[in-house]
Amino acid sequence: MNYDEIIGKTAHSIPPSGIRRFFGIVEEDPDAISLGVGEPDFVTPWEIRDAAIKSLQKGYTAYTSNSGLKRLREEISEYLFSRFNAKYSPDEVMVTIGASEAIDLSLRALLNAGEEVLVPDPSYVSYCPAIALAGGVAVPVACSPENGLKPTPQAVEAAITKKTKAVILPYPNNPTGAVLNKAELEAICAVIKKHNLIAISDEIYAELTYSGRHVSVAALDGMAERTVLISGFSKAFAMTGWRVGYVCAPAEILGAMLKIHQYTIMCAPTMSQYAALAALVTGKESGFAAVEEMRDKYDMRRRFVVNAFNEMGLQCSEPSGAFYAFPSVKSLGLTGEQFAEQLLREKHVAVVPGDAFGAAGKEHVRCSYATGMAQLSEAMKRIGEFVASRK
Ligand SMILES: Cc1ncc(COP(=O)(O)O)c(C=O)c1O
């Protein structure tokens, strides 16, 4: 059988995720330390796990409504308003299988064949494939280190054509850790409004910002009606394996997404929805103490990692959010890909080549600091030795 001809052209042409590339090698190497995964090393707080166990004990094992438990949607609505001033009624909230499903749904609901979506480059690996799978065309907007790896309003406007439908705003950013402040977001949103586009704002790292409170695109003047807000529980509450997230949008857009979700998913896992509900209810009661505690630990590791990179002579701008450092390896005369391959082979430390996140990341590597301090300091020691050997 010639499977190349059997498999649909779009699925055939999208590349596998560059993040997972080295996983096989890492799993088989007992000496390897992975800074590759974008996943909290913390276990989900006990009260959240306990709520899921209790939901099972009570026999809550059936489907929920397609949009998710009403109580959960009410809590999400309240949470978004109290934490980030984003105003959504529970009817404008849908619970999804992680932010991942929300990204896919928003693109499939919005795009007609051939319509373009602007994607800051570098950014999270799933946007471009999801755009292609929805029949659209991803248009990268390069973000230069001179501008703190952030898109400028001029660069966004220059990339707009008659076919442009939406702009992805992925802040805090994976892989760069860049955060856009209110004025920077407003300047880009002015372009979005001027050209009558939709903002798809992936705010999954909203709780992980290290200088000031996260600014939600949905809370900016005149943006709620043209914003699809995506978020979830994976990062802030250390709940990656529970597969639960959510999307908020004006009722008409959400209705279109709900149809796709109904036919393809039915509902997010019931047990996970009860866990997510507990995350918000217990979080509210404690002032989100568990979230703040994890964030403080990430912050400590962040400063350690950034200092270590700068001390070994690799330029690394300070990430203001998420849990990634994105140093440049250009000074060593290596591409990110070469650096990652050689580092893994010689020092058994896995990092991700920056071009997995777009061409603009070619001279960088992404290092996740969602790893315990002992592992992190050993990894930075080995990276330091590797860098020294290349000078
Ligand atoms: C920017 C960004 N968006 C979405 C996701 C997917 O998150 P979830 O686990 O909620 O599907 C990730 C995961 O790494 C991410 O980094």
The ligand as an ORCA input file, in Angstrom:
! r2SCAN-3c Opt
* xyz 0 1
  C       0.562     28.210     24.846
  C      -0.113     26.910     25.100
  N      -1.411     26.779     24.787
  C      -2.059     25.619     24.979
  C      -1.419     24.522     25.500
  C      -2.198     23.243     25.687
  O      -2.683     23.165     26.983
  P      -3.726     22.067     27.469
  O      -2.991     21.102     28.319
  O      -4.741     22.850     28.264
  O      -4.342     21.440     26.281
  C      -0.059     24.601     25.842
  C       0.665     23.433     26.373
  O       1.870     23.377     26.443
  C       0.601     25.833     25.634
  O       1.898     25.977     25.944
*
